[in-house]
Amino acid sequence: MAKVIDCDLDTLLSLSHYYFGPHGACLQCGAPLGGLGGSAPCCPSCSAARYCSGACGNAHAATHASHCALCAELCDVLRIDADRWAAYVPFR
């Protein structure tokens, strides 16, 4: 069964690129997250917004609050689709 997210396509595409794109940088200050070894602080509600520090997370909280619920829905959809896809791809 498909999940329907009640939002216009432009907003979905913009948010998916902003939060789930391959940029690997803090959403507040732009610092690279690669040096954190996968332990970058993230939003506790949606896990989509990643930051270099708790201070950057707190500073970006007001901006992210308007997107957080939608990001959580996108995380659910992306996780479902990734799990479904991975189940059918044979390992070589």
PyRosetta script that sets phi, psi and omega in degrees:
from pyrosetta import init, pose_from_sequence

init()
pose = pose_from_sequence("MAKVIDCDLDTLLSLSHYYFGPHGACLQCGAPLGGLGGSAPCCPSCSAARYCSGACGNAHAATHASHCALCAELCDVLRIDADRWAAYVPFR")
pose.set_psi(1, 135.6)
pose.set_omega(1, -178.5)
pose.set_phi(2, -83.7)
pose.set_psi(2, 143.8)
pose.set_omega(2, 175.7)
pose.set_phi(3, -94.9)
pose.set_psi(3, 133.8)
pose.set_omega(3, 179.6)
pose.set_phi(4, -107.0)
pose.set_psi(4, 125.7)
pose.set_omega(4, 176.7)
pose.set_phi(5, -103.7)
pose.set_psi(5, 122.4)
pose.set_omega(5, -176.4)
pose.set_phi(6, -80.0)
pose.set_psi(6, 85.5)
pose.set_omega(6, -178.1)
pose.set_phi(7, -163.6)
pose.set_psi(7, 152.9)
pose.set_omega(7, 179.4)
pose.set_phi(8, -73.3)
pose.set_psi(8, 153.8)
pose.set_omega(8, -174.8)
pose.set_phi(9, -61.4)
pose.set_psi(9, -40.6)
pose.set_omega(9, -179.8)
pose.set_phi(10, -60.1)
pose.set_psi(10, -42.1)
pose.set_omega(10, 178.8)
pose.set_phi(11, -65.5)
pose.set_psi(11, -44.1)
pose.set_omega(11, 178.7)
pose.set_phi(12, -60.4)
pose.set_psi(12, -45.2)
pose.set_omega(12, -179.7)
pose.set_phi(13, -65.4)
pose.set_psi(13, -42.3)
pose.set_omega(13, 179.9)
pose.set_phi(14, -63.0)
pose.set_psi(14, -48.3)
pose.set_omega(14, -179.4)
pose.set_phi(15, -67.0)
pose.set_psi(15, -38.4)
pose.set_omega(15, -179.7)
pose.set_phi(16, -65.4)
pose.set_psi(16, -36.5)
pose.set_omega(16, 176.9)
pose.set_phi(17, -70.1)
pose.set_psi(17, -42.4)
pose.set_omega(17, -176.9)
pose.set_phi(18, -66.4)
pose.set_psi(18, -46.0)
pose.set_omega(18, -175.0)
pose.set_phi(19, -93.7)
pose.set_psi(19, -29.9)
pose.set_omega(19, -173.5)
pose.set_phi(20, -113.9)
pose.set_psi(20, 6.7)
pose.set_omega(20, 179.7)
pose.set_phi(21, -71.6)
pose.set_psi(21, 169.6)
pose.set_omega(21, -175.2)
pose.set_phi(22, -84.9)
pose.set_psi(22, 24.9)
pose.set_omega(22, -174.1)
pose.set_phi(23, -72.8)
pose.set_psi(23, -34.6)
pose.set_omega(23, 177.0)
pose.set_phi(24, 61.5)
pose.set_psi(24, 37.8)
pose.set_omega(24, -179.1)
pose.set_phi(25, -128.1)
pose.set_psi(25, 155.0)
pose.set_omega(25, 176.3)
pose.set_phi(26, -59.0)
pose.set_psi(26, 133.1)
pose.set_omega(26, -178.8)
pose.set_phi(27, -72.2)
pose.set_psi(27, -17.4)
pose.set_omega(27, -179.8)
pose.set_phi(28, -92.5)
pose.set_psi(28, -53.8)
pose.set_omega(28, -172.9)
pose.set_phi(29, -108.7)
pose.set_psi(29, -11.4)
pose.set_omega(29, 178.3)
pose.set_phi(30, 85.1)
pose.set_psi(30, 4.8)
pose.set_omega(30, 179.2)
pose.set_phi(31, -66.1)
pose.set_psi(31, 141.5)
pose.set_omega(31, 179.6)
pose.set_phi(32, -65.2)
pose.set_psi(32, 142.3)
pose.set_omega(32, -178.0)
pose.set_phi(33, -98.5)
pose.set_psi(33, -6.3)
pose.set_omega(33, -176.6)
pose.set_phi(34, -59.3)
pose.set_psi(34, -33.9)
pose.set_omega(34, -178.8)
pose.set_phi(35, -73.4)
pose.set_psi(35, -8.8)
pose.set_omega(35, -178.8)
pose.set_phi(36, -85.3)
pose.set_psi(36, -4.8)
pose.set_omega(36, 176.6)
pose.set_phi(37, 63.2)
pose.set_psi(37, 35.8)
pose.set_omega(37, 178.5)
pose.set_phi(38, 81.4)
pose.set_psi(38, 4.5)
pose.set_omega(38, -178.5)
pose.set_phi(39, -106.7)
pose.set_psi(39, 30.6)
pose.set_omega(39, 179.1)
pose.set_phi(40, -68.3)
pose.set_psi(40, 134.1)
pose.set_omega(40, 176.0)
pose.set_phi(41, -60.6)
pose.set_psi(41, 142.6)
pose.set_omega(41, 179.6)
pose.set_phi(42, -136.6)
pose.set_psi(42, 168.8)
pose.set_omega(42, 178.4)
pose.set_phi(43, -61.5)
pose.set_psi(43, 128.2)
pose.set_omega(43, -179.1)
pose.set_phi(44, -69.5)
pose.set_psi(44, -19.3)
pose.set_omega(44, -177.9)
pose.set_phi(45, -87.0)
pose.set_psi(45, -42.5)
pose.set_omega(45, -174.5)
pose.set_phi(46, -117.0)
pose.set_psi(46, -19.0)
pose.set_omega(46, -178.2)
pose.set_phi(47, 63.0)
pose.set_psi(47, 8.1)
pose.set_omega(47, -178.7)
pose.set_phi(48, -87.4)
pose.set_psi(48, -37.0)
pose.set_omega(48, -178.5)
pose.set_phi(49, -83.8)
pose.set_psi(49, 122.0)
pose.set_omega(49, -178.3)
pose.set_phi(50, -117.6)
pose.set_psi(50, 144.7)
pose.set_omega(50, -174.6)
pose.set_phi(51, -135.7)
pose.set_psi(51, 161.0)
pose.set_omega(51, 178.0)
pose.set_phi(52, -81.4)
pose.set_psi(52, -20.6)
pose.set_omega(52, -179.6)
pose.set_phi(53, -155.9)
pose.set_psi(53, 164.6)
pose.set_omega(53, 175.9)
pose.set_phi(54, -63.3)
pose.set_psi(54, -32.0)
pose.set_omega(54, 179.2)
pose.set_phi(55, -64.4)
pose.set_psi(55, -42.1)
pose.set_omega(55, 177.9)
pose.set_phi(56, -66.7)
pose.set_psi(56, -36.7)
pose.set_omega(56, 176.6)
pose.set_phi(57, -61.9)
pose.set_psi(57, -43.4)
pose.set_omega(57, 178.4)
pose.set_phi(58, -65.8)
pose.set_psi(58, -38.6)
pose.set_omega(58, -179.7)
pose.set_phi(59, -68.2)
pose.set_psi(59, -30.9)
pose.set_omega(59, -177.3)
pose.set_phi(60, -92.0)
pose.set_psi(60, -6.2)
pose.set_omega(60, -173.7)
pose.set_phi(61, -57.2)
pose.set_psi(61, -42.6)
pose.set_omega(61, -178.1)
pose.set_phi(62, -65.1)
pose.set_psi(62, -39.8)
pose.set_omega(62, 178.6)
pose.set_phi(63, -68.9)
pose.set_psi(63, -43.3)
pose.set_omega(63, -176.8)
pose.set_phi(64, -71.3)
pose.set_psi(64, -26.2)
pose.set_omega(64, -176.1)
pose.set_phi(65, -56.0)
pose.set_psi(65, -35.0)
pose.set_omega(65, -178.8)
pose.set_phi(66, -74.1)
pose.set_psi(66, -16.1)
pose.set_omega(66, -179.0)
pose.set_phi(67, -108.7)
pose.set_psi(67, -11.6)
pose.set_omega(67, -168.4)
pose.set_phi(68, -58.2)
pose.set_psi(68, -48.6)
pose.set_omega(68, -178.3)
pose.set_phi(69, -63.0)
pose.set_psi(69, -40.7)
pose.set_omega(69, 178.3)
pose.set_phi(70, -66.6)
pose.set_psi(70, -38.9)
pose.set_omega(70, 176.9)
pose.set_phi(71, -62.8)
pose.set_psi(71, -39.3)
pose.set_omega(71, 178.0)
pose.set_phi(72, -62.6)
pose.set_psi(72, -41.5)
pose.set_omega(72, 176.8)
pose.set_phi(73, -64.5)
pose.set_psi(73, -41.9)
pose.set_omega(73, 177.7)
pose.set_phi(74, -62.8)
pose.set_psi(74, -39.9)
pose.set_omega(74, 177.3)
pose.set_phi(75, -59.6)
pose.set_psi(75, -44.0)
pose.set_omega(75, 178.7)
pose.set_phi(76, -60.9)
pose.set_psi(76, -44.7)
pose.set_omega(76, -178.7)
pose.set_phi(77, -66.0)
pose.set_psi(77, -46.6)
pose.set_omega(77, -178.9)
pose.set_phi(78, -64.6)
pose.set_psi(78, -38.1)
pose.set_omega(78, 179.1)
pose.set_phi(79, -67.2)
pose.set_psi(79, -43.2)
pose.set_omega(79, 179.0)
pose.set_phi(80, -62.1)
pose.set_psi(80, -48.8)
pose.set_omega(80, -178.0)
pose.set_phi(81, -65.7)
pose.set_psi(81, -39.1)
pose.set_omega(81, 179.3)
pose.set_phi(82, -65.9)
pose.set_psi(82, -41.8)
pose.set_omega(82, 178.7)
pose.set_phi(83, -65.3)
pose.set_psi(83, -41.4)
pose.set_omega(83, 179.6)
pose.set_phi(84, -64.9)
pose.set_psi(84, -42.0)
pose.set_omega(84, -179.6)
pose.set_phi(85, -67.1)
pose.set_psi(85, -45.2)
pose.set_omega(85, -176.4)
pose.set_phi(86, -64.3)
pose.set_psi(86, -29.8)
pose.set_omega(86, -178.9)
pose.set_phi(87, -65.2)
pose.set_psi(87, -25.7)
pose.set_omega(87, -175.3)
pose.set_phi(88, -104.4)
pose.set_psi(88, 0.4)
pose.set_omega(88, -179.5)
pose.set_phi(89, -96.4)
pose.set_psi(89, 114.1)
pose.set_omega(89, 179.7)
pose.set_phi(90, -73.4)
pose.set_psi(90, 145.0)
pose.set_omega(90, 175.7)
pose.set_phi(91, -81.5)
pose.set_psi(91, 143.2)
pose.set_omega(91, -178.4)
pose.set_phi(92, -107.1)
pose.dump_pdb("model.pdb")
